[in-house]
Amino acid sequence: MEFFRIRKDIPFMRHALIFNVVSALTFVAAVFFLLHKGLNLSIEFKGGTVMEVKYPHAANLEGVRATVQGLGYEHPEVTSFGTARDVMLKLPIAHAAAGKDSANASQKVFDALCKADGGSVKRMELVSAKGEQIAKNACVDAAGAETVQLNKVEFVGPQVGDELAQNGLNALVMVIIGVMIYLAVRFEWKYAVAAIIANLHDVVIILGFFAYFGWEFSLTVLAAVLAVLGYSVNESVVIFDRIRENFRKQRKASVHEVIDNAITSTISRTIITHGCTQMMVLSMLLFGGPTLHYFAVALTIGICFGIYSSVFVAAAVAMWLGVKREDLIKPVKEKDETDGAVV
């Protein structure tokens, strides 16, 4: 399916050196920010306490943040989710109280939030759906009505965070190795190296954006990075497939002309595929809420740079490595009339 067809090939490879220099500078900048500022790892990786509270009215996030900071938490993450009355708090484990006793730490935070909302904490006896007696601390106002509700408390220890970080790194390495093997088997080692350089280019730039802006790097963002790896490989494979076809059809064309034609002839497909994908990602970015926000941001960066890297990085690197027709199409050996037994 094509929306349009470009009659004249666009000379992409004529400007490959300029774009490769831009890519190299962008890559170096991303590495610099990663080393200088580092990633803002979420509680899933570095450990901490996650609390979910609900207010009877629209929550004042700045007031909640100020209350939590007053307890000694320097950088608490306070966001709304679901509705304006639901608030999620992420408290880093670096705080002394959180490190020693997460239950007491969450209770102190809840007590402070209750007091800031004009209520007082009282112990209440509730009956569950199974008829069991449940004791909990509730925040009630002067009339005895419950105000701030503590719906959920989760604690992630530092050992669990380290294990998740290691597993995530292992997953990233295994994906890269698998992609290299796949491309080396399907094409030729020059294409495998070119595609891996392009993929690492995309991944490092995504991480560089998160390091520079200080965005939270969570498990969902890691999933987006892995998805971008597969997405970028798919685009590179499409272009490499067309290059292989062109080497068979355009036997008198130069390598530059073959690559330019392959990229130009797949532009319509690229616009349709990436455009539709970006529409879905944009809907997650606008309507997915805080949970999917950075996931969608990572995918958006990955899609944009995935197109760029497939054209100006993967194809160009393959050209610099000296790809030629014989790499994909083995020459047919002419049959000698004297083959076989000679008497």
C-alpha positions in Angstrom: 0.0 0.0 0.0 1.4 3.4 -1.0 -0.1 6.9 -0.6 2.4 8.3 -3.1 5.4 7.3 -5.1 8.5 9.4 -5.7 9.6 9.1 -9.3 13.1 10.4 -8.8 15.4 8.9 -6.2 16.4 11.3 -3.4 20.3 11.4 -3.0 20.4 10.5 0.6 23.9 9.0 0.5 25.3 12.2 -1.0 24.7 13.8 2.4 25.5 10.8 4.5 28.7 12.2 5.9 27.0 15.3 7.2 24.2 13.4 8.9 26.7 10.9 10.4 28.6 13.8 11.9 25.3 15.1 13.4 24.5 11.6 14.7 28.0 11.3 16.2 27.7 14.6 18.0 24.2 13.8 19.3 25.5 10.4 20.5 28.4 11.9 22.3 26.1 14.5 24.0 23.8 11.7 25.2 26.7 9.8 26.6 28.0 12.9 28.3 24.7 13.6 30.0 24.4 9.9 31.0 27.8 10.0 32.7 27.5 13.5 34.1 23.9 13.6 35.4 22.9 9.9 35.3 19.4 8.5 35.1 16.7 9.4 37.5 15.9 5.9 38.5 12.4 5.1 39.8 11.7 3.5 43.1 11.5 0.1 41.3 15.2 0.3 40.8 16.6 2.2 43.8 14.0 1.1 46.4 11.5 3.1 48.4 7.9 3.4 49.5 4.8 3.9 47.3 1.6 5.3 48.9 -1.8 5.9 47.4 -4.1 8.2 49.2 -7.6 9.5 48.3 -9.1 12.9 49.2 -12.8 13.8 49.4 -12.0 16.8 47.2 -9.5 17.7 44.5 -6.1 17.2 46.0 -3.6 20.1 46.3 -0.5 18.4 44.9 1.8 21.3 45.9 0.4 21.3 49.4 0.9 17.5 49.6 4.5 17.8 48.3 5.3 20.6 50.8 3.9 18.5 53.7 6.0 15.5 52.7 9.1 17.6 52.3 8.5 18.9 55.8 9.2 15.4 57.1 12.7 15.4 55.5 12.0 13.9 52.1 14.0 16.1 49.7 12.6 14.9 46.4 9.3 13.1 46.9 7.3 12.3 43.8 3.7 13.4 44.1 1.3 12.8 41.2 -2.4 12.4 40.6 -3.7 9.3 38.9 -7.2 8.2 37.9 -9.0 11.3 39.3 -8.0 14.6 40.8 -8.8 13.2 44.2 -6.3 10.2 44.0 -2.7 10.9 44.8 0.4 8.7 44.4 3.4 9.4 46.6 6.8 7.8 45.9 9.2 8.2 48.8 12.9 7.3 48.2 14.5 4.8 50.5 17.4 7.1 51.2 15.4 8.7 54.0 16.5 7.3 57.4 13.0 6.5 58.6 12.0 4.8 55.4 15.2 2.7 55.4 14.6 1.5 59.0 10.9 0.9 59.1 8.8 1.5 56.0 5.5 0.9 57.9 6.3 3.6 60.4 7.5 6.0 57.7 4.3 5.6 55.7 2.2 6.1 58.9 4.1 9.3 59.7 3.5 10.6 56.2 -0.2 9.7 56.5 -0.5 11.4 59.9 1.1 14.6 58.5 -1.2 14.6 55.5 -4.2 14.1 57.7 -3.2 16.9 60.0 -2.5 19.2 57.0 -6.1 18.5 55.8 -7.5 19.5 59.2 -8.3 16.0 60.4 -7.1 13.7 63.1 -6.0 10.1 63.0 -8.1 7.6 64.8 -8.0 3.8 65.0 -11.1 2.2 63.4 -12.4 -1.3 63.4 -13.9 -2.4 60.0 -15.5 -5.6 58.8 -14.4 -7.0 55.5 -16.6 -8.7 52.9 -15.7 -12.0 54.5 -16.8 -10.9 57.9 -13.3 -10.5 59.3 -12.4 -7.7 61.7 -9.8 -5.2 60.2 -8.1 -2.5 62.2 -6.8 0.5 60.4 -5.9 4.1 61.1 -8.3 6.5 59.5 -8.3 10.3 59.1 -11.5 11.9 60.3 -12.7 15.4 60.6 -14.5 17.1 63.6 -17.8 15.5 62.5 -16.4 12.1 62.5 -16.4 11.7 58.7 -13.5 10.0 57.0 -11.4 12.4 54.9 -8.0 11.3 53.7 -8.0 7.6 52.9 -4.8 5.5 52.8 -5.6 3.0 50.0 -2.3 1.3 49.4 1.3 1.1 50.7 4.1 -0.8 48.9 7.7 -1.1 49.9 10.5 -2.0 47.4 13.8 -3.0 49.1 17.2 -2.0 47.7 18.0 -5.7 46.9 14.9 -6.0 44.8 15.7 -2.8 43.0 19.3 -4.0 42.2 17.9 -7.3 40.9 15.4 -5.5 38.6 18.2 -3.2 37.3 20.4 -6.2 36.6 17.6 -8.1 34.9 16.8 -5.1 32.8 20.4 -4.8 31.7 20.5 -8.5 30.9 17.4 -8.2 28.8 18.9 -5.3 26.9 22.1 -7.2 26.2 20.2 -10.4 25.1 18.1 -8.4 22.7 21.2 -6.8 21.1 22.9 -10.2 20.8 19.8 -11.8 19.3 19.4 -9.0 16.8 23.0 -9.3 15.7 22.7 -13.1 15.2 19.4 -12.7 13.2 20.8 -10.0 10.9 24.1 -11.9 10.4 22.2 -15.0 9.4 19.7 -13.2 7.2 22.0 -10.8 5.5 25.8 -10.4 6.0 28.0 -9.2 8.9 28.3 -5.7 7.5 24.6 -5.2 7.7 24.5 -6.7 11.2 27.1 -4.3 12.4 25.4 -1.3 10.7 22.0 -2.2 12.3 23.4 -2.7 15.8 25.2 0.7 15.6 21.9 2.3 14.5 20.0 0.6 17.3 22.5 1.5 20.0 22.3 5.1 18.6 18.6 5.1 19.3 18.8 3.6 22.7 21.6 5.9 24.0 19.8 9.0 22.7 16.6 8.0 24.5 18.6 7.5 27.7 20.4 10.8 27.0 17.0 12.6 26.9 15.9 11.1 30.2 19.3 12.0 31.8 19.3 15.6 30.5 15.7 16.4 31.5 15.8 14.3 34.7 12.7 12.3 33.7 12.0 9.2 35.8 13.4 6.0 34.3 11.1 3.2 35.4 10.3 -0.4 34.3 7.7 0.9 31.8 10.4 3.1 30.2 12.7 0.1 30.0 10.0 -1.8 28.2 9.7 1.2 25.8 13.4 1.1 25.1 13.2 -2.7 24.3 10.2 -2.0 22.0 12.2 0.7 20.2 15.0 -1.8 19.6 12.7 -4.2 17.8 11.0 -1.3 16.0 14.2 0.1 14.7 15.5 -3.3 13.6 12.3 -3.8 11.6 12.8 -0.6 9.7 16.5 -1.4 9.0 15.5 -4.9 7.7 12.9 -3.4 5.3 15.6 -1.1 3.8 18.2 -3.9 3.7 15.7 -6.2 1.9 15.0 -3.6 -0.7 18.8 -3.0 -1.2 19.1 -6.8 -1.8 16.3 -6.7 -4.4 17.9 -3.7 -6.1 21.3 -5.4 -6.3 19.5 -8.1 -8.4 17.5 -5.7 -10.5 19.9 -2.8 -11.0 23.0 -4.6 -12.0 24.6 -1.5 -13.6 23.8 0.9 -10.8 26.4 2.0 -8.2 26.1 1.2 -4.5 25.0 4.8 -3.8 22.3 4.6 -6.4 21.1 1.3 -5.1 20.8 2.5 -1.5 19.2 5.8 -2.5 16.5 3.9 -4.6 15.9 1.5 -1.7 15.3 4.3 0.8 13.2 6.4 -1.6 11.0 3.5 -2.6 10.2 2.6 1.1 9.4 6.2 2.2 5.6 5.8 1.6 5.6 2.6 3.7 7.7 4.3 6.4 5.2 7.2 6.7 2.2 4.9 6.9 3.7 2.6 9.5 5.3 5.2 11.7 2.5 7.7 11.3 -0.1 5.1 12.5 2.1 4.0 15.4 2.8 7.6 16.5 -1.0 8.3 16.5 -1.4 5.5 19.1 1.6 6.6 21.1 0.3 10.2 21.1 -3.1 9.0 22.5 -1.2 7.3 25.3 0.8 10.5 25.9 -2.3 12.7 26.1 -4.8 10.4 27.8 -2.7 7.6 29.4 -2.0 9.6 32.6 1.2 9.6 34.7 1.6 5.8 34.5 2.0 5.8 30.7 3.4 9.3 30.2 7.2 8.5 30.1 6.5 5.2 28.4 4.9 7.2 25.5 7.6 9.9 25.7 10.3 7.2 25.2 8.4 5.6 22.3 8.0 9.0 20.6 11.7 9.7 20.8 12.5 6.2 19.7 10.1 6.4 16.7 11.5 9.7 15.5 15.2 8.7 15.9 14.4 5.2 14.6 13.4 6.6 11.2 16.5 8.8 11.2 18.9 6.0 12.2 17.6 3.5 9.7 18.2 5.9 6.8 21.2 8.0 7.8 22.9 5.6 10.2 22.3 2.0 9.3 22.3 2.4 5.5 25.2 4.9 5.6 27.3 2.7 8.0 26.7 -0.3 5.7 28.0 1.8 2.8 31.1 3.0 4.7 31.8 -0.7 5.6 32.0 -1.4 1.8 28.8 -3.3 1.2 28.7 -4.6 -2.4 26.6 -6.7 -4.7 28.6 -9.9 -4.0 27.9 -9.6 -0.2 24.2 -10.5 -0.9 24.2 -12.2 -4.2 26.8 -14.9 -4.7 28.2 -15.0 -8.2 27.0 -18.0 -10.3 29.9 -20.2 -11.3 29.7 -21.0 -15.0 29.6 -24.7 -15.8 32.7 -26.0 -17.5 32.0 -28.2 -20.5 34.8 -30.5 -19.3 33.2 -31.0 -15.8 32.9 -34.6 -14.9 34.9 -37.6 -15.9 37.3 -37.3 -18.8 38.4 -40.5 -20.6 
